[in-house]
C-alpha cells in the first residue's frame, strides 16, 4: 500500500493554522519526503509515521519555505536512532545549500548522500522500491516536479504454466521476466504472464507556471498534487509575475494530463479561504479537492 | 510599558503543542527578540504584535532549536515592509552562522548589522531604549544570558527648583543631569532631583549549567526566565552531561539572585507535563511559574 500525506497546504510563510506545503509518501515501511519547510517536522510528528524510515528528502527548489526545515528534521531523524545513510535530492545548487544550512547541524549520526540533479534535464531513479521521475519546471530559481510510481509486474498465470507443462522450478525466473532455454526447449515470460498492468502514480508539482511538459509528466496519475497559489482570476498578473498558478491553470493541467484526482495546495497567505475558489477548478476538472494540513490517502493498484 | 512574551517553552525539538523557547520584549513600540527556533515566527504571528518593529534579534547560542527560524523570520520581516537595518547579536561564530543560513535568503530589503560578542566577556549595549547586558554561561558551545533593563531617571522636583529660585529655562538641563554655571552661581542636578529609582529588569537564561555569576547577573530582576530542562531530581546526570538545569537549580538561582518572579522554560521533549515537578522549584523559590507558549506579562516601574 502506498500512503500519501500532504503535510501542509501553505505557500511562502508558515501560518498558525496552515503548515507549509510538503509531501510524505510511505511504501513498504520506507518513506520519501518532498520539500521540508519551517514546521514540516511538527506536522510529521502529528501524523505519527515516525522519522527513522525516511529514505530520501527531495526538494523542488531552494526557497526558504521549501527547505528551511531541513537542519531541524535531520537532527530529529538522528534522535530517532537512524544510522543508515539518507539521500537528499534536488536541483542544481543542492551541495551549496546543504553546506550552508548544516553550519548549525554539523554532526549527524548518519551519512548524507547528495544527488544534485543535472540542469534542465529530466531524471529517473529508483529508491526504496519507488520509481522517481523528475521534470524541470519554470520558477524564478531552478525548480523541479516529482512523479513517484510503484510499478507493477505482469500477473503470473500458473494454470497456463501447468497446461504448458513448464517445470515448477522455472516458474519464478519466468515470473521475473527471464527466458529459459533447456534441452532444446525455450520457455519465455510471455508464455506464462498476463497483460501489462498499471501501477500507482503520484505527481507533485509546485512553484511553477503551467507548462505543456507538466501535462505529459503527470499523465494518468492516480493523484496529482499541484500548487494553486491563487484562486481568483483577478490574480493572473500575480501568478505571471511570481511564476505560480491559478486554480484554473492547475485544473487545466489535471484535465489535459487525464489524472484521476487533483489536490490543490501551496495557497497564498493572502487567501484565507481557498475553498471560496474551488469552482474555478471544478468547472474544468471536477475531481479537484482543496488541500489541507495532513490530508491523507492510500493509493492502491487498480482492481483487475 | 515593557511587555514580555515567552513565545514557546520547549527545548531541543518543536512539538505540536509546544513551540521552541524564545522571548519577545516590546518597549515604546520597538521589539527585541531573543532566540528564534523553528516555528518562532508562527508563535509571533499568533500574538499579533507584528514583525516590522523588531529592532534586534539576539541569540543565546547556535544550536538549531535557537536559530533555525532566522532565515524565515527575516523574509517575513522583509514582507512586513521593513527597510531599516536590523541588528543581530550573538556569541562568537555569528558571522559564520548567518552566512551559512542566508544561503536561502540571499536578498533582504534591509541591511543586517551584526554584533558578534567577544569571547568570554560580559558586554553591555543599548538598543531601542533598552539596556542590554550579556553574560557568558556554560553550555557545550559558546552561549550567553541576556538582561534587558529599562533604566529610570531620578524624579525632577519642581517645588524644590522653585524654592531655590532656579530659572525655569535651566530645569530641563538639570533634569537631564547637566550642571549649569551662570553669573557665578552653580546649579547642580542634585539640587532638583529626587533619589535614585529602580527601573525594570528582565533576565533570560537558557542552555547552561547554573553558575554563581548568573545569580549576580539576574540580581533583583522583576522577572527571571530560566531554563528548566528537567523537573525530576532523577535527571541530575542528564543535566550535568547535557549542560542544562533541573527545576531546583533554576529556583536556587532565583532565590540567591533575589528576583521577584521566575518562569521556567525550555522543557525537555521527554517531560510531557512540566507542572508535575513545579514543587521541586516552589519549595525553594515560591514565586515560580511553569512557562507555556505565548505567556505574556507587562512589567511596570515600581510605584513610589
Interface residues (C-beta under 8 A of the other chain):
Chain A: X12 X13 X14 X15 X16 X38 X39 X41 X42 X45 X46 X62 X63 X64 X65 X67 X68 X69 X71 X72 X75 X76 X79 X96 X97 X99 X100 X101 X102 X103 X104 X105
Chain B: X13 X14 X15 X16 X38 X39 X41 X42 X45 X46 X62 X63 X64 X65 X67 X68 X69 X71 X72 X75 X76 X79 X96 X97 X99 X100 X101 X102 X103 X104 X105
